Amino acid sequence: MYDLILKGGNVLDPSVALNGAHDLAIQQGKIAHIAPSIPAEEARRVIEVPGTIVTPGLIDLHVHVFEGFTRFGVHPDQGGVYAGVTTLVDAGSAGCATFLGFPRYILPQCHTEIIPFLHISQTGLATIPDIIAEGSIDLEGTLRVLDRHKGLICGIKARMVSPALEIFGMEMPRLARRAARESGTKLMVHIGDTEKRYDPTVIRRLLPMLEAGDILTHYFTANPGGVLDGNGRLVPEAWEAAKTGVWFDTAHGQMNFSFDVGRRIIDQGLLPHCISTDLTVPGRLNTVHSMTEMMTRFLGLGFTLDQVVTMCTANPAKAIGAADRIGSLVVGRQADISVLKIHEGNWTVYDVLRTSLNVKQAVVPVLTLKRGEVFRPEWGPRPWGWEPDPGPSGAAAFKGCC
């Protein structure tokens, strides 16, 4: 007997060319069988999911969930299993001086899987600014923590912002590069200086430092230090980084996502590999509420559903080196599954500059399976609900803005 069968959904996993009506059987936390029809009597429990899209478990490549240790850490399950997401990648909330809080206090208290990056600043994001003096970076301490938590920490996070760049210059990302290289992990770099104080051409010196498998996050930022030059063209180093094998992640956040920048990049043909929220407490009170809302934005920007699913399942799984167990619906793999619904209607979503985008489809989480355990999400971590549109169309609408 299977433990569970998901029955009647449209299974969509472009990474293994699945797109059609299939049932999925789960046994002992793993995917046991995928077929057009699996008899209900072969399982102890059956959940009917007609009219839904069944995808690999969504992976949010950039969040901040060091709750209680930073002032903007979100509880992992709020942005995770109760928002349709099975895996969260914490983008450097902790540094070597604070990281022990993750395995001791955060990981045991949540159902969502967390894969953390370690900030090159020893205190992580416990304070903002994160780097305020040369003593903010402890390379030896960073390497010790990376070694002690090998297999848990995915890599090193560096933020190309003021005052870190004013204090260290390019030595800051060089130290982060060294820590990643010596630990055998990867480097994630935040671009876009929200203080707007540092040389905007710094991107042309940063990109050649990145190696295959590294992650460039905030790819659609409109802040200085982004990938577009003064004429709105992609800097040549961006194309070279793509050839090298660098992953491009959009990471919305409070201050680093622009529809205009995104359209310019899309029009030039260097598409992002991954989409993510950069979820924080203040961010979700403003513009960022859930991963499914990021999916909605990218459908609105003209990406296909296949592309959007790939950008939040198979691609982030590869980017964090976990594609052997998550990111695809394959028999024998971890039963991480997101059941979603596409609502047709008329909505308006916004970027961080309050530029609007009209969308016709909204992605909503219906069910989350993490290692086979079932969770029933609501709307994800957003402060407003879903209510009828008073307009003549009668379509459903989100109250407030996304």
C-alpha positions as CSV (number, residue, x, y, z in Angstrom):
1,M,0.0,0.0,0.0
2,Y,1.2,3.5,-0.9
3,D,0.9,6.1,1.9
4,L,-0.7,8.6,-0.4
5,I,-1.9,9.2,-3.9
6,L,-2.4,12.7,-5.4
7,K,-5.1,12.1,-8.0
8,G,-6.5,14.0,-10.9
9,G,-4.0,16.9,-11.3
10,N,-2.1,18.1,-14.3
11,V,1.5,17.2,-13.6
12,L,4.0,19.8,-15.0
13,D,7.7,19.2,-14.7
14,P,9.6,20.4,-17.8
15,S,12.9,19.0,-16.4
16,V,11.6,15.5,-17.1
17,A,9.2,16.3,-19.9
18,L,6.1,15.7,-17.9
19,N,3.0,17.7,-18.8
20,G,-0.4,16.0,-18.5
21,A,-2.9,14.2,-16.4
22,H,-1.0,11.9,-14.0
23,D,-1.4,10.5,-10.5
24,L,1.5,10.5,-8.0
25,A,2.0,7.9,-5.4
26,I,4.0,8.6,-2.2
27,Q,5.7,6.0,0.0
28,Q,7.9,6.7,3.0
29,G,8.5,10.3,2.1
30,K,9.6,9.5,-1.5
31,I,7.9,9.5,-4.9
32,A,7.0,5.9,-5.5
33,H,5.0,5.9,-8.8
34,I,3.8,8.3,-11.5
35,A,1.2,7.2,-14.0
36,P,-1.9,8.4,-15.9
37,S,-4.0,6.5,-13.4
38,I,-3.2,4.7,-10.1
39,P,-6.0,2.8,-8.5
40,A,-7.2,4.5,-5.3
41,E,-7.4,1.2,-3.5
42,E,-3.6,1.0,-3.7
43,A,-3.2,3.7,-1.1
44,R,-4.1,4.4,2.5
45,R,-5.0,8.0,1.6
46,V,-6.1,9.6,-1.6
47,I,-6.2,13.4,-2.1
48,E,-8.2,14.5,-5.2
49,V,-6.6,17.6,-6.9
50,P,-8.6,18.1,-10.1
51,G,-8.1,21.4,-11.9
52,T,-4.7,22.0,-10.4
53,I,-1.1,22.1,-11.6
54,V,1.2,19.6,-9.8
55,T,4.8,20.7,-9.9
56,P,8.1,19.8,-8.1
57,G,8.2,21.5,-4.8
58,L,8.9,25.2,-5.2
59,I,12.4,26.4,-4.2
60,D,12.8,30.0,-3.1
61,L,16.5,30.8,-3.8
62,H,16.7,34.0,-1.8
63,V,14.9,34.5,1.6
64,H,15.7,35.7,5.1
65,V,14.4,33.4,7.7
66,F,16.7,33.8,10.7
67,E,13.7,34.7,12.8
68,G,14.6,36.3,16.2
69,F,18.2,36.8,15.2
70,T,17.6,39.6,12.7
71,R,14.8,42.1,12.9
72,F,13.4,41.1,9.5
73,G,13.6,37.3,9.7
74,V,10.4,35.6,8.6
75,H,9.3,32.3,10.2
76,P,10.4,29.7,7.6
77,D,7.1,27.9,7.4
78,Q,5.3,31.1,6.7
79,G,7.2,31.6,3.5
80,G,7.6,27.8,3.0
81,V,5.2,25.0,3.4
82,Y,2.3,27.3,4.2
83,A,2.9,29.3,1.1
84,G,3.3,26.4,-1.4
85,V,7.1,26.3,-1.1
86,T,9.1,23.2,0.1
87,T,12.7,24.6,0.3
88,L,14.0,28.0,1.3
89,V,17.6,29.2,0.7
90,D,18.5,31.7,3.3
91,A,20.7,34.3,1.6
92,G,23.3,35.1,4.3
93,S,21.3,36.2,7.3
94,A,23.9,34.7,9.6
95,G,27.7,35.1,9.8
96,C,30.3,33.0,11.5
97,A,29.6,34.6,14.9
98,T,25.8,33.9,14.8
99,F,25.4,30.9,12.5
100,L,24.9,28.4,15.4
101,G,21.4,29.8,15.8
102,F,20.3,28.0,12.6
103,P,21.0,24.4,13.6
104,R,20.2,25.0,17.3
105,Y,17.1,27.1,17.2
106,I,15.7,27.6,13.7
107,L,15.9,24.2,11.9
108,P,14.4,22.1,14.7
109,Q,11.3,24.4,14.8
110,C,10.1,24.3,11.2
111,H,8.8,21.8,8.6
112,T,10.3,23.7,5.6
113,E,13.8,22.7,4.5
114,I,16.3,25.5,4.9
115,I,19.6,25.6,3.0
116,P,21.6,28.6,4.3
117,F,24.4,30.7,2.8
118,L,26.9,32.2,5.3
119,H,27.5,36.0,5.2
120,I,31.1,37.1,4.8
121,S,30.3,39.6,7.6
122,Q,30.8,37.7,10.9
123,T,27.5,39.1,12.4
124,G,25.5,38.5,9.2
125,L,22.5,40.7,8.9
126,A,22.0,41.1,12.7
127,T,22.8,44.8,12.1
128,I,22.3,47.0,9.1
129,P,24.8,48.1,7.7
130,D,26.2,44.6,7.9
131,I,29.9,45.6,7.4
132,I,30.9,48.7,9.3
133,A,34.7,48.2,9.8
134,E,37.5,46.0,8.7
135,G,36.9,43.9,11.8
136,S,33.4,43.0,10.4
137,I,35.1,40.2,8.4
138,D,36.7,37.3,10.1
139,L,38.0,35.1,7.4
140,E,39.5,32.4,9.6
141,G,36.3,32.3,11.7
142,T,34.3,32.0,8.5
143,L,36.3,29.1,7.3
144,R,36.0,27.3,10.6
145,V,32.2,27.6,10.6
146,L,32.1,26.4,7.0
147,D,34.1,23.4,7.9
148,R,32.1,22.6,11.0
149,H,28.8,22.8,9.1
150,K,29.9,21.2,5.9
151,G,26.9,19.8,4.1
152,L,24.5,22.3,5.6
153,I,26.0,25.6,4.5
154,C,25.6,26.1,0.7
155,G,28.1,28.9,0.2
156,I,29.2,32.4,1.0
157,K,27.1,35.6,0.6
158,A,28.5,39.0,-0.2
159,R,26.6,42.3,-0.7
160,M,28.0,44.9,-3.1
161,V,26.7,47.8,-1.1
162,S,27.9,50.9,0.8
163,P,29.6,51.2,3.3
164,A,31.2,47.7,2.8
165,L,32.6,48.8,-0.6
166,E,33.8,52.1,0.8
167,I,35.6,50.3,3.6
168,F,37.0,47.3,1.7
169,G,36.7,48.2,-2.0
170,M,37.0,45.0,-4.1
171,E,38.8,43.3,-1.3
172,M,35.4,42.4,0.2
173,P,34.2,40.2,-2.7
174,R,37.7,38.9,-3.0
175,L,37.6,37.6,0.6
176,A,34.2,36.1,0.0
177,R,35.6,34.5,-3.2
178,R,38.5,33.0,-1.2
179,A,36.2,31.7,1.5
180,A,34.0,30.0,-1.0
181,R,36.9,28.5,-3.0
182,E,38.8,27.2,0.1
183,S,35.6,25.6,1.5
184,G,34.6,24.1,-1.8
185,T,31.3,25.9,-1.8
186,K,29.8,28.6,-4.0
187,L,29.4,32.4,-3.9
188,M,26.2,34.3,-4.0
189,V,26.6,38.1,-4.6
190,H,23.9,40.8,-4.1
191,I,24.2,43.6,-6.6
192,G,22.5,47.0,-6.5
193,D,23.7,49.6,-4.0
194,T,20.6,50.9,-2.3
195,E,22.6,53.7,-0.7
196,K,23.6,54.8,-4.2
197,R,27.0,56.0,-3.0
198,Y,29.5,53.6,-4.7
199,D,30.8,53.5,-8.3
200,P,28.0,52.1,-10.5
201,T,30.5,50.5,-12.8
202,V,31.7,48.1,-10.0
203,I,29.7,45.4,-11.7
204,R,32.3,45.2,-14.5
205,R,35.0,44.4,-11.9
206,L,32.8,42.0,-10.0
207,L,31.5,39.7,-12.8
208,P,34.9,38.4,-13.9
209,M,35.5,37.2,-10.3
210,L,32.5,34.9,-10.5
211,E,33.0,31.2,-11.3
212,A,30.8,28.5,-12.7
213,G,28.0,27.7,-10.2
214,D,28.1,31.1,-8.5
215,I,24.9,33.0,-8.1
216,L,24.3,36.7,-9.1
217,T,21.2,37.8,-7.2
218,H,19.0,40.9,-7.8
219,Y,19.5,40.6,-11.5
220,F,16.6,43.0,-12.2
221,T,17.8,45.8,-9.8
222,A,17.5,49.4,-10.9
223,N,20.0,50.5,-8.3
224,P,23.6,51.5,-9.2
225,G,25.8,48.5,-9.7
226,G,23.3,46.5,-11.8
227,V,24.0,44.8,-15.1
228,L,22.8,47.6,-17.4
229,D,25.2,50.4,-18.5
230,G,24.2,54.1,-18.8
231,N,22.6,53.4,-22.2
232,G,20.4,50.5,-20.9
233,R,22.6,47.8,-22.5
234,L,23.9,44.7,-20.7
235,V,27.5,45.1,-19.8
236,P,29.7,42.7,-21.9
237,E,30.8,41.0,-18.7
238,A,27.3,39.8,-18.1
239,W,27.4,37.8,-21.3
240,E,30.8,36.4,-20.3
241,A,29.5,35.4,-16.8
242,A,26.6,33.5,-18.5
243,K,29.1,31.6,-20.7
244,T,31.1,30.8,-17.5
245,G,28.1,29.2,-15.9
246,V,27.0,31.8,-13.4
247,W,23.3,31.6,-12.3
248,F,21.2,34.8,-12.6
249,D,18.5,35.2,-9.9
250,T,16.0,38.0,-9.9
251,A,15.2,38.2,-6.1
252,H,12.5,40.8,-5.7
253,G,12.9,42.2,-2.2
254,Q,12.1,45.7,-1.0
255,M,14.4,47.7,-3.2
256,N,15.9,45.7,-6.0
257,F,13.4,44.7,-8.7
258,S,12.3,46.8,-11.6
259,F,9.9,45.8,-14.4
260,D,11.6,48.3,-16.7
261,V,15.1,46.8,-16.1
262,G,13.7,43.3,-16.4
263,R,12.1,44.1,-19.8
264,R,15.4,45.6,-21.1
265,I,17.3,42.5,-20.0
266,I,14.6,40.2,-21.5
267,D,14.6,42.1,-24.8
268,Q,18.4,41.6,-25.0
269,G,18.0,37.9,-24.6
270,L,20.0,37.1,-21.4
271,L,17.1,35.6,-19.4
272,P,17.3,34.9,-15.7
273,H,17.7,31.3,-14.5
274,C,15.9,31.6,-11.2
275,I,13.2,33.8,-9.6
276,S,12.9,34.4,-5.8
277,T,11.3,36.6,-3.2
278,D,14.1,38.0,-1.0
279,L,11.4,37.6,1.6
280,T,11.7,39.7,4.8
281,V,9.2,41.0,7.4
282,P,9.3,44.6,6.1
283,G,9.3,43.4,2.5
284,R,6.1,41.3,2.9
285,L,4.4,44.3,4.4
286,N,5.2,46.3,1.2
287,T,5.8,44.4,-2.0
288,V,6.9,40.8,-1.4
289,H,4.4,38.3,0.0
290,S,5.0,34.8,-1.5
291,M,6.8,32.8,-4.2
292,T,3.6,32.2,-6.1
293,E,3.2,36.0,-6.4
294,M,6.7,36.0,-8.0
295,M,5.4,33.4,-10.4
296,T,2.4,35.6,-11.2
297,R,4.7,38.6,-12.0
298,F,6.8,36.5,-14.4
299,L,3.7,35.1,-16.2
300,G,2.8,38.8,-16.6
301,L,6.2,39.6,-18.1
302,G,5.5,37.1,-20.8
303,F,7.3,34.0,-19.6
304,T,5.5,30.7,-20.2
305,L,4.3,28.5,-17.4
306,D,7.0,25.9,-18.3
307,Q,9.7,28.6,-18.0
308,V,8.3,29.9,-14.7
309,V,8.1,26.4,-13.1
310,T,11.6,25.7,-14.3
311,M,12.9,28.9,-12.7
312,C,11.6,28.0,-9.3
313,T,12.2,24.2,-9.3
314,A,14.9,22.5,-11.4
315,N,17.1,25.6,-11.9
316,P,17.4,26.6,-8.2
317,A,17.9,22.9,-7.3
318,K,20.9,22.9,-9.7
319,A,22.1,26.3,-8.5
320,I,22.4,25.0,-4.9
321,G,23.8,21.6,-5.9
322,A,20.7,19.7,-4.7
323,A,19.3,18.5,-8.1
324,D,20.0,14.9,-7.1
325,R,17.1,14.9,-4.6
326,I,14.8,18.0,-5.2
327,G,13.6,20.1,-8.1
328,S,12.2,17.3,-10.2
329,L,9.4,14.7,-10.0
330,V,11.4,11.5,-10.4
331,V,10.5,8.1,-8.8
332,G,12.8,7.5,-5.8
333,R,13.3,11.2,-5.1
334,Q,12.2,13.1,-2.1
335,A,8.5,13.7,-2.2
336,D,8.6,17.5,-2.4
337,I,5.5,18.6,-4.4
338,S,3.6,21.8,-4.9
339,V,0.0,21.8,-6.0
340,L,-1.0,25.1,-7.5
341,K,-4.0,26.7,-9.2
342,I,-4.0,29.2,-12.0
343,H,-6.8,31.8,-11.5
344,E,-7.8,33.8,-14.6
345,G,-8.8,37.4,-14.1
346,N,-7.5,40.9,-14.0
347,W,-5.0,42.1,-11.5
348,T,-2.3,44.7,-11.0
349,V,1.1,43.9,-9.5
350,Y,3.9,46.4,-8.7
351,D,7.6,46.5,-8.6
352,V,9.7,48.3,-5.9
353,L,9.4,51.6,-7.8
354,R,5.6,51.3,-7.7
355,T,5.5,50.7,-11.5
356,S,2.4,48.6,-12.3
357,L,1.9,45.6,-14.4
358,N,-1.5,44.2,-15.4
359,V,-1.7,40.4,-15.3
360,K,-4.3,38.0,-16.4
361,Q,-3.3,34.9,-14.4
362,A,-2.5,34.6,-10.7
363,V,-0.8,31.5,-9.2
364,V,-2.2,30.4,-5.9
365,P,-0.9,27.5,-3.6
366,V,-3.4,24.7,-2.9
367,L,-1.3,22.0,-1.3
368,T,2.3,21.4,-0.2
369,L,4.0,18.1,0.3
370,K,7.4,18.1,2.0
371,R,9.0,14.7,2.2
372,G,5.5,13.3,1.7
373,E,4.0,15.2,4.7
374,V,0.9,17.3,3.6
375,F,0.4,20.9,4.4
376,R,-2.5,23.1,3.4
377,P,-1.4,26.6,2.6
378,E,-3.6,29.7,2.6
379,W,-2.5,32.6,0.4
380,G,1.1,32.5,1.6
381,P,2.6,35.2,3.8
382,R,0.5,38.2,2.7
383,P,-1.4,40.7,4.8
384,W,-4.5,40.9,2.6
385,G,-7.1,38.4,1.4
386,W,-8.8,37.4,-1.8
387,E,-12.2,39.0,-2.5
388,P,-14.5,39.6,-5.4
389,D,-13.7,42.4,-7.8
390,P,-16.6,44.9,-7.7
391,G,-15.9,45.7,-11.4
392,P,-18.1,44.6,-14.3
393,S,-16.0,41.6,-15.1
394,G,-16.8,39.9,-11.8
395,A,-13.3,38.3,-11.8
396,A,-11.7,37.6,-8.4
397,A,-9.1,40.1,-7.3
398,F,-6.5,40.6,-4.6
399,K,-7.3,43.2,-2.1
400,G,-4.4,45.6,-2.0
401,C,-1.3,45.2,-4.2
402,C,1.2,42.5,-4.7
